[in-house]
Amino acid sequence: MPVEPRIRALKTAVPPFVLHQPDVRRLVRVLFSQRKDIDRLMPIFDHTGIETRYSCVPIDWYEQPHGWPERTRLYAENSVTLLEKVARDCLDAAEFVPEDIDAIVVASTTGVVTPSLDALIAERLPLRRDVQRLPIFGLGCAGGLIGLARAASLVRAYPHYRVLFLVVEMCGLSFRAHDLSKSNLVAAALFGDGAAGAILTSEGDGPVLGACGEYTWKDSLDIMGWEIKDDGLKARFSRDIPALVDKNFHQVTQDFLRKHDISWQSIHGYVCHPGGAKVLNALERAFGLEAGALVESRSVLREFGNMSAPTALFVLERTNPWASKGRILMTALGPGFTAAYQVIETS
């Protein structure tokens, strides 16, 4: 019989500082006051569909310049703190102890530390000395979904394994107060910090991780990513992402489903990474859904903003696949430019 990787536990966490969108809007209005077109740009905050977000630093941190050493220290400290909480919550939910974990997979793209986050968490919990480690970097907003699929592949390859998957992003640390570019302003309106995790096994009950896949568009490397600056990372994303989804996503999704012999009619629910309100509108059109149908994705966007990679797992947690019946399709879009898919079979 084929091995069926199952989600035994799924947990999320956010850092302590709450950012209310009106407060961020006021701060950005001051910081970007030198732009002659600032009044024309400020409605971006009104159209995001976001009310609150969470940050690893208080809002006044964003008023001052900060260099690579400080940003990296804050990234490492706060990522490990959140991931430890998520990992321990997952272990408790699955009724495991750290020594039960055979492999750990950690996805993150908003900072770089060596030893990598998986090693830091393995030491903090602690995990067994022979635990297998897999750090994943560079997947951006698709990291939560693709990382989950890679963790499931480990279970398929080693059916007795219990795999801990963790994902964290500290998007807010990329904000650079002196950068008056539109991309920095848009990032300030969208992004938040958060972490998520899951334990996968082939044992017991739980939603089954089925078919997965990706599609990377040709000549699309400049659509989304980071630019490396002297004092930190700068977000790069194209305003054409919603248009690309409108034009191509339906066919790409149909090709993925056909490849795995899955009918569109058999999909009972969608778990979509909420890259932004316009992207969700385009996804609903691509899936043939009514406007506003992606309720859980919109509620996560409203309450947490776009946390990049962990966000899709926040949506999955809110969907509660343990209480669902039928087939769920997870999707996310990330640098590459890549569409990622993961099918979840519920009982």
Buried (B, 14 or more C-beta within 10 A) or exposed (E): EEBBBBBBBBBBBBBEBBBEBEEBBEBBBEBBEEBEEBEEBBEBBEEBBBBBBBBBBEBEBBEEEBEBEBBBEBBBBBBBBBBBBBBBBBBEBBEBEBEBBBBBBBBBBBBBBEEBBBBBBBEBBEBEEEBBBBBBBBBBBBBBBBBBBBBBBBBBEBEEBBBBBBBBBBBBBBBBBEBBBEBBBBBBBBBBBBBBBBBBBBEEEBBBBBBBBBBEBEEBEEBBBBEEEEBBBBBBBBEEBBEBBBEBBBEBBEEBBEEEEBEEEEBEBBBBBBBBBBBBBBBBBBBEEEEEBBEBBBBBBBBBBBBBBBBBBBBBBBBEBEEBEEBBBBBBBBBBBBBBBBBBBBE
